[in-house]
Amino acid sequence: DIQMTQSPSTLSASVGDRVTITCRASQSISSWLAWYQQKPGKAPKLLIYKASSLESGVPSRFSGSGSGTEFTLTISSLQPDDFATYYCQQYNSYSTFGPGTKVDIK
Amino acid sequence: EVQLVQSGAEVKKPGESLKISCKGSGYSFTTYWIGWVRQVPGKGLEWMGIIYPGDSDTRFSPSFQGQVTISADKSISTAYLQWNSLKASDTAMYYCARLRRAYSGYDDAFDIWGQGTVVTVSS
């Protein structure tokens, strides 16, 4: 199985901050990585697929980068609606999710 | 509108069986893989398995192989997740979700999600 890790597990930030979340895979997954946002009591929402492709309708302040085993999700200017938990997901070999990063208010 | 609508919350006893559903609408149900994702309260997301309704090709995470059954009835655009003998550890929210591309392999991101079905197993 491919294992996914994320750092940090929790991130405290303010509106307007630039936020970066890191996701690492236990082996190379090429660019087969997605990022999701989940708010309490809601289903996850796809933000980024294939490591850096922005899903339709997702604000351009979200961006993804990386390949192989290390990936990042960046929010260029954090907005009030962005406080949530973020998950990465590899889909190179079956699929596994990372443990999540909670972004809360500083 | 493309959507997945899941069946309602369930409360069951250990050892009982259960089948929950996920109905797709607004798109060609038979041409997109549908997956199931578990979320234990307060925890992260776990990919369970996936089915291609067009031919019922099914794949499972090794962690869930043999623990659940995934099926689909394409005549009513509905996918199912089934347990033969529930355990307390099956208590969780279960989401169905659609893979992003039609006619693709089973390796892709999920672009459309159901609202989730809460399953509670308690004696």
Interface residues (C-beta under 8 A of the other chain):
Chain A: D1 W32 A34 Y36 Q38 A43 P44 K45 L46 Y49 K50 E55 Y87 Q89 Y91 N92 S93 Y94 S95 T96 F97 G98 P99 G100
Chain B: G35 V37 G44 L45 E46 W47 R59 S61 P62 Y95 A97 R100 Y106 D107 D108 A109 F110 D111 W113 G114 Q115 G116
